[in-house]
Amino acid sequence: MTIDRQALGQELRERALSSGFSLAGIAPVNSSAHMRAYREWIDEGRHGEMEYLSRTDSVSRRADLDSTLSDVRSVLVVAHEYYVEDPPGVPEDASRAVIARYARGEDYHDVVKDKLVSLARWLDTKIDSKLHARAYVDTGPILERDLAQRAGLGWFGKNTMLINPQRGSYFFLGLLLLDIELPSDEPFAEDHCGTCQACLDACPTGALLGRDGSGAPIIDARRCISYLTIELRGPIPVELRPLMGNRVYGCDICQEVCPFSSKFSVPTSEPAYSPKSEFDGPPLIELAERLLSLSGKEFLREFADSPVTRAGRKGLLRNACVALGNWGSEEAVPALAAALIDPAPLVRGHAAWALGRIDASAAFQALSSRALVEEDSWTREEISAALSSQDDTLRPRRRHDSRTSRVPGRTGSA
């Protein structure tokens, strides 16, 4: 049978939208204009420890879609909105954990991929040969945002996000690589950021660096809170810890301040993205205590359907310790003291740092006791630094407190 490819492409877009996607477009299969900028970004080491981004085979596959699906002829690109409102008091309340909006519900990979697979099955019934297709949802070496721009879905913002002028940027991108050629949409050519620098000014760690000579946005992932709380496996640099505030998994700041996202974002209609209570601004102490009660395997089982498993138990607990230290309340001492004897040195070291920021004799005592038995060299250094900071700032106050009667029932810092 003769296929009307123009009509089929339009029907595919409409089918994608009716299945729940917010945006849908078809991108051509050609070389990316961003590969040079990508390679320079890698060469400068701005990807940090994300070695999967710099492997030779990975870079090659990003430059050539044919190596991902032979005979690929077109790509359906879809966007699935996930925006949810912050609960009252978050993120202003330093005693509560902030988890990025995309990770408060179920794992988006499964949600988006299931929809893409259904679209592929439908498309297979519309052509006279066996369809070869492959669905990707942030799981392969592909420049998704580049394809989305080529499919007309939006432009690259200075925050490195893909921004749609009517929908903002709170959406997941999904790809369906197809071995049939369908008419492409016009690429999104206009940059609506203009002179706005809201995201650059708001980034607490200075991770956003503007645009390079070619106009590509630049981010130093090594300073990005999302990288620090999710991708980084080792210690968080000491100088960046205070800048993270109470964000324990990911960061939305550069989207929150974007005029397009703040004006046009609407709550998602996808039930799977509805926030779970344990991820919707939970008290930091409760989060830390819950993680301390779980082994690594128990953590993976309990949160199997959540994106937070990417950080792992050690990583998420490390982040919670940093947030507790930034809160700085004496109420956090028992949880941090428990973290100070956790089996993982990564957790113990960050718990020590956090205790060093709390003006309380109990924090000093926990650190002093652990210093006598700690065997890990890096953790000993963290404990020593924490005790030194308390020597400089807390001991005089403790001596004063010992001579001053306390008000019965008083809570907060010592």
C-alpha beads as a LAMMPS data file, in Angstrom:
LAMMPS data file: protein, C-alpha beads

414 atoms
413 bonds

1 atom types
1 bond types

-500.0 500.0 xlo xhi
-500.0 500.0 ylo yhi
-500.0 500.0 zlo zhi

Masses

1 110.0

Atoms # bond

1 1 1 0.000 0.000 0.000
2 1 1 1.061 3.601 -0.588
3 1 1 1.816 5.528 2.589
4 1 1 0.939 9.194 2.876
5 1 1 3.936 10.097 5.005
6 1 1 2.768 13.647 5.651
7 1 1 -0.553 12.420 6.989
8 1 1 1.108 9.597 8.938
9 1 1 3.518 12.004 10.619
10 1 1 0.665 14.288 11.628
11 1 1 -1.346 11.356 12.933
12 1 1 1.671 10.192 14.945
13 1 1 2.026 13.612 16.570
14 1 1 -1.675 13.704 17.409
15 1 1 -1.507 10.186 18.792
16 1 1 1.417 11.185 21.002
17 1 1 -0.470 14.171 22.378
18 1 1 -3.622 12.139 23.002
19 1 1 -1.560 9.582 24.935
20 1 1 -0.593 12.264 27.459
21 1 1 2.512 13.920 26.078
22 1 1 2.575 17.721 26.239
23 1 1 4.624 18.292 23.104
24 1 1 5.516 16.181 20.087
25 1 1 7.596 16.796 16.983
26 1 1 9.601 14.934 14.381
27 1 1 13.307 15.604 13.977
28 1 1 15.456 14.864 10.946
29 1 1 18.428 12.552 11.161
30 1 1 21.486 14.655 10.482
31 1 1 24.659 15.731 12.232
32 1 1 24.275 17.764 15.384
33 1 1 25.516 21.317 15.368
34 1 1 26.452 20.938 19.048
35 1 1 29.042 18.154 18.839
36 1 1 31.985 20.553 18.729
37 1 1 30.750 22.323 21.864
38 1 1 30.104 18.955 23.487
39 1 1 33.635 17.711 22.770
40 1 1 35.146 20.948 24.081
41 1 1 33.038 20.617 27.232
42 1 1 34.395 17.111 27.759
43 1 1 37.976 18.163 27.015
44 1 1 37.691 20.880 29.669
45 1 1 36.628 18.275 32.223
46 1 1 33.361 20.018 33.045
47 1 1 31.536 16.675 33.099
48 1 1 33.244 15.756 36.364
49 1 1 33.125 12.066 37.243
50 1 1 30.435 11.228 34.677
51 1 1 32.789 9.090 32.618
52 1 1 29.924 7.581 30.628
53 1 1 29.681 10.954 28.885
54 1 1 33.301 10.948 27.733
55 1 1 33.856 7.366 26.583
56 1 1 34.951 7.212 22.948
57 1 1 32.062 4.970 21.942
58 1 1 29.615 7.188 23.820
59 1 1 30.782 10.369 22.079
60 1 1 30.674 8.604 18.718
61 1 1 27.097 7.436 19.237
62 1 1 25.998 10.932 20.197
63 1 1 27.398 12.183 16.901
64 1 1 25.753 9.475 14.797
65 1 1 22.260 8.112 15.473
66 1 1 22.855 5.356 12.944
67 1 1 25.128 3.628 15.444
68 1 1 22.179 3.420 17.852
69 1 1 19.618 2.212 15.300
70 1 1 20.876 1.207 11.884
71 1 1 18.892 2.742 9.039
72 1 1 17.261 5.302 11.331
73 1 1 15.367 7.783 9.158
74 1 1 13.479 10.016 11.583
75 1 1 12.970 10.616 15.299
76 1 1 9.762 11.305 17.177
77 1 1 10.548 13.603 20.113
78 1 1 8.032 13.983 22.929
79 1 1 7.879 16.014 26.120
80 1 1 6.042 14.915 29.272
81 1 1 5.365 17.588 31.889
82 1 1 6.138 16.791 35.513
83 1 1 5.746 20.113 37.352
84 1 1 4.344 19.901 40.882
85 1 1 3.975 22.660 43.446
86 1 1 6.264 22.831 46.462
87 1 1 4.507 22.004 49.746
88 1 1 3.923 24.958 52.087
89 1 1 7.118 26.173 53.715
90 1 1 9.490 24.505 51.252
91 1 1 12.229 25.317 50.416
92 1 1 12.381 28.192 52.941
93 1 1 12.213 25.914 56.002
94 1 1 15.818 24.782 56.475
95 1 1 14.709 21.824 58.610
96 1 1 12.990 20.157 55.641
97 1 1 14.562 18.356 52.716
98 1 1 14.099 19.588 49.168
99 1 1 13.964 16.942 46.473
100 1 1 13.838 17.992 42.830
101 1 1 10.298 17.956 41.446
102 1 1 11.026 15.286 38.869
103 1 1 12.003 12.786 41.572
104 1 1 9.065 13.176 43.949
105 1 1 6.866 10.631 42.193
106 1 1 7.451 7.373 40.338
107 1 1 10.389 6.791 38.034
108 1 1 9.726 8.687 34.821
109 1 1 11.803 6.295 32.717
110 1 1 9.141 3.599 32.893
111 1 1 6.216 5.993 32.478
112 1 1 7.534 7.672 29.336
113 1 1 8.986 4.523 27.791
114 1 1 5.731 2.603 28.127
115 1 1 3.949 5.357 26.208
116 1 1 6.633 5.373 23.512
117 1 1 6.450 1.607 23.088
118 1 1 2.681 1.853 22.674
119 1 1 3.163 4.480 19.975
120 1 1 5.638 2.230 18.166
121 1 1 3.159 -0.656 18.213
122 1 1 0.452 1.594 16.814
123 1 1 2.756 2.904 14.091
124 1 1 3.700 -0.658 13.124
125 1 1 0.074 -1.298 12.159
126 1 1 0.076 1.718 9.842
127 1 1 2.878 0.677 7.504
128 1 1 3.266 -2.198 5.058
129 1 1 6.573 -3.488 6.440
130 1 1 7.906 -4.463 9.826
131 1 1 8.768 -1.320 11.784
132 1 1 12.138 -1.110 13.477
133 1 1 12.031 1.372 16.330
134 1 1 13.863 2.072 19.543
135 1 1 12.611 4.078 22.509
136 1 1 14.964 6.154 24.634
137 1 1 14.272 8.025 27.833
138 1 1 17.506 9.472 29.147
139 1 1 19.113 6.035 28.958
140 1 1 21.448 6.150 25.966
141 1 1 24.215 8.288 24.432
142 1 1 21.938 10.632 22.500
143 1 1 21.689 14.428 22.539
144 1 1 17.997 14.548 23.445
145 1 1 17.713 18.308 23.822
146 1 1 19.427 18.861 20.494
147 1 1 16.899 16.578 18.798
148 1 1 14.054 18.309 20.634
149 1 1 15.220 21.684 19.320
150 1 1 15.433 20.227 15.805
151 1 1 11.892 18.882 16.242
152 1 1 10.633 22.386 17.050
153 1 1 9.906 21.817 20.752
154 1 1 11.964 24.691 22.159
155 1 1 15.371 26.345 22.493
156 1 1 18.421 25.804 24.664
157 1 1 18.168 28.163 27.633
158 1 1 21.141 29.634 29.452
159 1 1 20.322 27.145 32.213
160 1 1 21.065 24.378 29.616
161 1 1 17.430 23.248 29.772
162 1 1 15.176 22.984 26.737
163 1 1 12.568 25.729 27.126
164 1 1 9.236 25.921 25.344
165 1 1 7.779 29.440 25.123
166 1 1 4.279 28.260 26.147
167 1 1 5.166 25.461 28.576
168 1 1 8.415 26.352 30.303
169 1 1 10.963 23.590 30.944
170 1 1 9.529 21.153 33.479
171 1 1 9.250 18.149 31.196
172 1 1 10.953 14.865 30.457
173 1 1 12.091 14.190 26.920
174 1 1 11.501 10.882 25.176
175 1 1 12.717 9.676 21.793
176 1 1 11.397 7.103 19.360
177 1 1 13.972 6.321 16.696
178 1 1 12.266 5.089 13.519
179 1 1 13.502 3.356 10.375
180 1 1 10.853 5.101 8.262
181 1 1 11.223 8.611 6.962
182 1 1 8.576 11.057 8.086
183 1 1 8.437 14.783 7.278
184 1 1 10.320 16.814 9.871
185 1 1 9.064 19.781 11.824
186 1 1 10.724 23.143 11.495
187 1 1 13.534 23.484 14.037
188 1 1 13.092 26.014 16.841
189 1 1 15.509 28.731 15.788
190 1 1 14.838 31.709 18.061
191 1 1 16.596 32.239 21.394
192 1 1 14.097 33.824 23.779
193 1 1 16.545 34.197 26.680
194 1 1 17.789 37.505 25.340
195 1 1 19.681 39.468 27.963
196 1 1 18.018 37.678 30.886
197 1 1 20.490 36.182 33.353
198 1 1 18.092 35.147 36.108
199 1 1 19.312 31.542 36.159
200 1 1 22.982 32.511 36.171
201 1 1 22.455 34.969 39.013
202 1 1 20.378 32.531 41.081
203 1 1 22.623 29.455 40.863
204 1 1 24.060 29.147 44.402
205 1 1 27.259 27.418 43.299
206 1 1 27.995 29.366 40.120
207 1 1 27.642 26.319 37.889
208 1 1 26.047 28.207 34.982
209 1 1 28.580 30.023 32.827
210 1 1 26.504 31.660 30.101
211 1 1 27.038 30.895 26.418
212 1 1 30.185 30.137 24.441
213 1 1 31.187 31.733 21.157
214 1 1 28.834 29.487 19.208
215 1 1 25.894 30.352 21.442
216 1 1 25.799 27.025 23.280
217 1 1 25.008 27.263 27.017
218 1 1 27.797 26.133 29.323
219 1 1 27.511 24.422 32.671
220 1 1 30.289 23.257 34.949
221 1 1 28.672 20.072 36.209
222 1 1 31.273 19.810 38.942
223 1 1 29.597 22.739 40.701
224 1 1 25.967 21.870 39.927
225 1 1 23.876 20.810 42.924
226 1 1 22.173 18.136 40.829
227 1 1 25.560 16.625 39.999
228 1 1 26.825 16.942 43.555
229 1 1 23.780 15.232 45.074
230 1 1 23.215 12.551 42.426
231 1 1 26.156 11.796 40.149
232 1 1 29.105 12.473 42.459
233 1 1 30.015 9.290 44.297
234 1 1 32.659 10.624 46.624
235 1 1 32.902 13.526 49.070
236 1 1 31.249 16.810 48.208
237 1 1 33.870 19.594 48.031
238 1 1 33.939 21.387 51.380
239 1 1 33.586 24.844 49.856
240 1 1 30.368 23.855 48.055
241 1 1 28.587 22.198 50.973
242 1 1 27.270 25.393 52.617
243 1 1 25.927 26.550 49.239
244 1 1 23.664 23.515 48.864
245 1 1 21.266 24.551 51.607
246 1 1 18.609 21.914 52.214
247 1 1 18.565 20.414 48.709
248 1 1 19.273 16.718 49.108
249 1 1 18.484 15.374 45.632
250 1 1 18.716 17.483 42.512
251 1 1 17.960 21.169 42.142
252 1 1 15.244 23.234 40.441
253 1 1 16.534 26.726 41.159
254 1 1 17.554 27.557 37.584
255 1 1 14.078 26.569 36.425
256 1 1 12.217 28.234 39.280
257 1 1 13.641 31.652 38.408
258 1 1 13.177 31.315 34.637
259 1 1 10.401 33.707 33.514
260 1 1 8.963 31.130 31.115
261 1 1 8.806 28.320 33.664
262 1 1 7.502 30.508 36.477
263 1 1 4.772 31.949 34.248
264 1 1 3.632 29.007 32.144
265 1 1 4.266 25.846 34.187
266 1 1 1.107 24.041 35.284
267 1 1 0.821 21.017 37.585
268 1 1 1.162 17.716 35.781
269 1 1 -1.895 15.611 35.040
270 1 1 0.153 12.401 35.148
271 1 1 -0.799 10.469 38.323
272 1 1 2.566 8.705 38.419
273 1 1 4.329 12.017 39.009
274 1 1 2.228 12.959 42.031
275 1 1 4.597 13.487 44.971
276 1 1 4.979 10.708 47.489
277 1 1 4.741 11.946 51.057
278 1 1 8.274 10.785 51.907
279 1 1 9.714 12.952 49.120
280 1 1 7.468 16.009 49.427
281 1 1 9.496 18.224 51.729
282 1 1 10.103 15.644 54.491
283 1 1 11.727 16.741 57.763
284 1 1 15.468 16.260 57.392
285 1 1 15.740 14.400 60.675
286 1 1 13.054 11.910 59.663
287 1 1 14.697 11.362 56.284
288 1 1 18.109 10.784 57.859
289 1 1 16.745 8.419 60.491
290 1 1 14.885 6.417 57.885
291 1 1 17.964 6.068 55.696
292 1 1 20.074 5.102 58.707
293 1 1 17.663 2.274 59.448
294 1 1 18.133 0.736 55.981
295 1 1 20.944 -1.275 54.454
296 1 1 21.987 -0.546 50.897
297 1 1 19.899 -3.424 49.533
298 1 1 16.915 -2.470 51.687
299 1 1 17.142 1.075 50.344
300 1 1 17.025 -0.162 46.759
301 1 1 14.050 -2.413 47.510
302 1 1 12.093 0.219 49.401
303 1 1 12.568 2.934 46.793
304 1 1 12.675 0.721 43.718
305 1 1 10.139 2.791 41.780
306 1 1 11.769 6.152 42.592
307 1 1 14.521 8.069 40.774
308 1 1 16.282 8.698 44.124
309 1 1 17.834 5.227 43.956
310 1 1 20.381 6.690 41.526
311 1 1 22.121 8.437 44.411
312 1 1 22.188 5.247 46.457
313 1 1 21.728 5.028 50.205
314 1 1 25.205 6.395 50.939
315 1 1 24.826 9.302 48.560
316 1 1 21.380 10.349 49.760
317 1 1 22.404 10.045 53.413
318 1 1 25.568 12.042 52.682
319 1 1 23.356 14.772 51.212
320 1 1 21.005 14.692 54.190
321 1 1 23.970 15.150 56.545
322 1 1 25.115 18.215 54.613
323 1 1 21.603 19.679 54.766
324 1 1 21.407 19.021 58.512
325 1 1 24.713 20.843 58.949
326 1 1 23.414 23.777 56.942
327 1 1 20.319 23.860 59.127
328 1 1 22.653 24.032 62.124
329 1 1 20.111 23.145 64.790
330 1 1 20.947 21.237 67.970
331 1 1 17.899 19.097 67.191
332 1 1 19.932 17.469 64.414
333 1 1 22.700 16.229 66.714
334 1 1 21.218 12.793 67.606
335 1 1 20.661 11.907 63.941
336 1 1 24.119 13.134 62.986
337 1 1 25.703 11.310 65.907
338 1 1 24.075 8.124 64.620
339 1 1 25.365 8.889 61.113
340 1 1 28.829 9.380 62.615
341 1 1 28.954 5.639 63.333
342 1 1 27.414 4.534 60.034
343 1 1 29.267 1.705 58.230
344 1 1 29.999 3.994 55.254
345 1 1 32.975 6.383 55.648
346 1 1 31.311 8.700 53.120
347 1 1 28.409 9.155 55.525
348 1 1 30.578 9.438 58.639
349 1 1 32.775 12.124 57.108
350 1 1 29.871 14.353 56.083
351 1 1 28.177 13.786 59.436
352 1 1 31.364 15.023 61.085
353 1 1 31.374 18.157 58.939
354 1 1 27.735 18.800 59.818
355 1 1 28.334 18.351 63.542
356 1 1 31.190 20.833 63.311
357 1 1 28.678 23.485 62.215
358 1 1 26.355 23.025 65.172
359 1 1 26.825 25.163 68.248
360 1 1 26.169 22.516 70.892
361 1 1 28.270 20.636 73.432
362 1 1 26.598 17.379 72.365
363 1 1 28.006 17.847 68.866
364 1 1 31.499 18.399 70.261
365 1 1 31.195 15.343 72.480
366 1 1 30.037 13.122 69.565
367 1 1 32.996 14.250 67.474
368 1 1 35.483 13.832 70.321
369 1 1 34.280 10.306 71.068
370 1 1 34.434 9.237 67.431
371 1 1 37.898 10.722 66.989
372 1 1 39.225 8.129 69.460
373 1 1 38.117 5.142 67.390
374 1 1 37.782 6.273 63.757
375 1 1 40.013 4.229 61.444
376 1 1 39.268 5.751 58.020
377 1 1 41.884 8.407 57.211
378 1 1 39.594 10.757 55.260
379 1 1 36.929 10.595 57.953
380 1 1 39.543 11.343 60.602
381 1 1 40.477 14.454 58.651
382 1 1 36.840 15.550 58.551
383 1 1 36.485 14.970 62.299
384 1 1 39.680 16.868 63.009
385 1 1 38.544 19.804 60.869
386 1 1 35.145 19.802 62.584
387 1 1 36.721 19.800 66.039
388 1 1 39.081 22.589 65.023
389 1 1 36.198 24.737 63.840
390 1 1 34.459 24.166 67.145
391 1 1 37.638 25.014 69.022
392 1 1 37.671 28.349 67.223
393 1 1 34.034 29.269 67.563
394 1 1 32.232 27.186 70.161
395 1 1 34.417 26.575 73.181
396 1 1 34.180 30.115 74.541
397 1 1 30.408 29.970 74.256
398 1 1 30.294 26.583 76.002
399 1 1 32.356 28.011 78.871
400 1 1 29.889 30.900 79.099
401 1 1 26.927 28.514 78.994
402 1 1 28.351 26.468 81.877
403 1 1 28.173 29.572 84.063
404 1 1 24.705 30.596 82.888
405 1 1 21.501 28.890 83.900
406 1 1 19.308 27.871 80.975
407 1 1 15.685 28.760 80.527
408 1 1 13.597 25.635 81.203
409 1 1 12.201 24.128 78.014
410 1 1 14.401 26.233 75.726
411 1 1 15.123 24.637 72.344
412 1 1 17.338 25.526 69.423
413 1 1 21.034 26.380 69.331
414 1 1 23.042 26.123 72.518

Bonds

1 1 1 2
2 1 2 3
3 1 3 4
4 1 4 5
5 1 5 6
6 1 6 7
7 1 7 8
8 1 8 9
9 1 9 10
10 1 10 11
11 1 11 12
12 1 12 13
13 1 13 14
14 1 14 15
15 1 15 16
16 1 16 17
17 1 17 18
18 1 18 19
19 1 19 20
20 1 20 21
21 1 21 22
22 1 22 23
23 1 23 24
24 1 24 25
25 1 25 26
26 1 26 27
27 1 27 28
28 1 28 29
29 1 29 30
30 1 30 31
31 1 31 32
32 1 32 33
33 1 33 34
34 1 34 35
35 1 35 36
36 1 36 37
37 1 37 38
38 1 38 39
39 1 39 40
40 1 40 41
41 1 41 42
42 1 42 43
43 1 43 44
44 1 44 45
45 1 45 46
46 1 46 47
47 1 47 48
48 1 48 49
49 1 49 50
50 1 50 51
51 1 51 52
52 1 52 53
53 1 53 54
54 1 54 55
55 1 55 56
56 1 56 57
57 1 57 58
58 1 58 59
59 1 59 60
60 1 60 61
61 1 61 62
62 1 62 63
63 1 63 64
64 1 64 65
65 1 65 66
66 1 66 67
67 1 67 68
68 1 68 69
69 1 69 70
70 1 70 71
71 1 71 72
72 1 72 73
73 1 73 74
74 1 74 75
75 1 75 76
76 1 76 77
77 1 77 78
78 1 78 79
79 1 79 80
80 1 80 81
81 1 81 82
82 1 82 83
83 1 83 84
84 1 84 85
85 1 85 86
86 1 86 87
87 1 87 88
88 1 88 89
89 1 89 90
90 1 90 91
91 1 91 92
92 1 92 93
93 1 93 94
94 1 94 95
95 1 95 96
96 1 96 97
97 1 97 98
98 1 98 99
99 1 99 100
100 1 100 101
101 1 101 102
102 1 102 103
103 1 103 104
104 1 104 105
105 1 105 106
106 1 106 107
107 1 107 108
108 1 108 109
109 1 109 110
110 1 110 111
111 1 111 112
112 1 112 113
113 1 113 114
114 1 114 115
115 1 115 116
116 1 116 117
117 1 117 118
118 1 118 119
119 1 119 120
120 1 120 121
121 1 121 122
122 1 122 123
123 1 123 124
124 1 124 125
125 1 125 126
126 1 126 127
127 1 127 128
128 1 128 129
129 1 129 130
130 1 130 131
131 1 131 132
132 1 132 133
133 1 133 134
134 1 134 135
135 1 135 136
136 1 136 137
137 1 137 138
138 1 138 139
139 1 139 140
140 1 140 141
141 1 141 142
142 1 142 143
143 1 143 144
144 1 144 145
145 1 145 146
146 1 146 147
147 1 147 148
148 1 148 149
149 1 149 150
150 1 150 151
151 1 151 152
152 1 152 153
153 1 153 154
154 1 154 155
155 1 155 156
156 1 156 157
157 1 157 158
158 1 158 159
159 1 159 160
160 1 160 161
161 1 161 162
162 1 162 163
163 1 163 164
164 1 164 165
165 1 165 166
166 1 166 167
167 1 167 168
168 1 168 169
169 1 169 170
170 1 170 171
171 1 171 172
172 1 172 173
173 1 173 174
174 1 174 175
175 1 175 176
176 1 176 177
177 1 177 178
178 1 178 179
179 1 179 180
180 1 180 181
181 1 181 182
182 1 182 183
183 1 183 184
184 1 184 185
185 1 185 186
186 1 186 187
187 1 187 188
188 1 188 189
189 1 189 190
190 1 190 191
191 1 191 192
192 1 192 193
193 1 193 194
194 1 194 195
195 1 195 196
196 1 196 197
197 1 197 198
198 1 198 199
199 1 199 200
200 1 200 201
201 1 201 202
202 1 202 203
203 1 203 204
204 1 204 205
205 1 205 206
206 1 206 207
207 1 207 208
208 1 208 209
209 1 209 210
210 1 210 211
211 1 211 212
212 1 212 213
213 1 213 214
214 1 214 215
215 1 215 216
216 1 216 217
217 1 217 218
218 1 218 219
219 1 219 220
220 1 220 221
221 1 221 222
222 1 222 223
223 1 223 224
224 1 224 225
225 1 225 226
226 1 226 227
227 1 227 228
228 1 228 229
229 1 229 230
230 1 230 231
231 1 231 232
232 1 232 233
233 1 233 234
234 1 234 235
235 1 235 236
236 1 236 237
237 1 237 238
238 1 238 239
239 1 239 240
240 1 240 241
241 1 241 242
242 1 242 243
243 1 243 244
244 1 244 245
245 1 245 246
246 1 246 247
247 1 247 248
248 1 248 249
249 1 249 250
250 1 250 251
251 1 251 252
252 1 252 253
253 1 253 254
254 1 254 255
255 1 255 256
256 1 256 257
257 1 257 258
258 1 258 259
259 1 259 260
260 1 260 261
261 1 261 262
262 1 262 263
263 1 263 264
264 1 264 265
265 1 265 266
266 1 266 267
267 1 267 268
268 1 268 269
269 1 269 270
270 1 270 271
271 1 271 272
272 1 272 273
273 1 273 274
274 1 274 275
275 1 275 276
276 1 276 277
277 1 277 278
278 1 278 279
279 1 279 280
280 1 280 281
281 1 281 282
282 1 282 283
283 1 283 284
284 1 284 285
285 1 285 286
286 1 286 287
287 1 287 288
288 1 288 289
289 1 289 290
290 1 290 291
291 1 291 292
292 1 292 293
293 1 293 294
294 1 294 295
295 1 295 296
296 1 296 297
297 1 297 298
298 1 298 299
299 1 299 300
300 1 300 301
301 1 301 302
302 1 302 303
303 1 303 304
304 1 304 305
305 1 305 306
306 1 306 307
307 1 307 308
308 1 308 309
309 1 309 310
310 1 310 311
311 1 311 312
312 1 312 313
313 1 313 314
314 1 314 315
315 1 315 316
316 1 316 317
317 1 317 318
318 1 318 319
319 1 319 320
320 1 320 321
321 1 321 322
322 1 322 323
323 1 323 324
324 1 324 325
325 1 325 326
326 1 326 327
327 1 327 328
328 1 328 329
329 1 329 330
330 1 330 331
331 1 331 332
332 1 332 333
333 1 333 334
334 1 334 335
335 1 335 336
336 1 336 337
337 1 337 338
338 1 338 339
339 1 339 340
340 1 340 341
341 1 341 342
342 1 342 343
343 1 343 344
344 1 344 345
345 1 345 346
346 1 346 347
347 1 347 348
348 1 348 349
349 1 349 350
350 1 350 351
351 1 351 352
352 1 352 353
353 1 353 354
354 1 354 355
355 1 355 356
356 1 356 357
357 1 357 358
358 1 358 359
359 1 359 360
360 1 360 361
361 1 361 362
362 1 362 363
363 1 363 364
364 1 364 365
365 1 365 366
366 1 366 367
367 1 367 368
368 1 368 369
369 1 369 370
370 1 370 371
371 1 371 372
372 1 372 373
373 1 373 374
374 1 374 375
375 1 375 376
376 1 376 377
377 1 377 378
378 1 378 379
379 1 379 380
380 1 380 381
381 1 381 382
382 1 382 383
383 1 383 384
384 1 384 385
385 1 385 386
386 1 386 387
387 1 387 388
388 1 388 389
389 1 389 390
390 1 390 391
391 1 391 392
392 1 392 393
393 1 393 394
394 1 394 395
395 1 395 396
396 1 396 397
397 1 397 398
398 1 398 399
399 1 399 400
400 1 400 401
401 1 401 402
402 1 402 403
403 1 403 404
404 1 404 405
405 1 405 406
406 1 406 407
407 1 407 408
408 1 408 409
409 1 409 410
410 1 410 411
411 1 411 412
412 1 412 413
413 1 413 414
